[in-house]
């Protein structure tokens, strides 16, 4: 299960980042990505790659 959601909640008076996956309902999944630190780095890498691709294409136009 890929958890791309991120929410800030307060537990025991301390702020904490959590995802959108309900672990009890998703218990049958083989794996669940962690939050934070799961898909965020991949998202940033893909955005940078797409930005470079768009820039290169703009030079050819």
Order of alpha helices (4+ residues) and beta strands (2+ residues): beta-beta-alpha
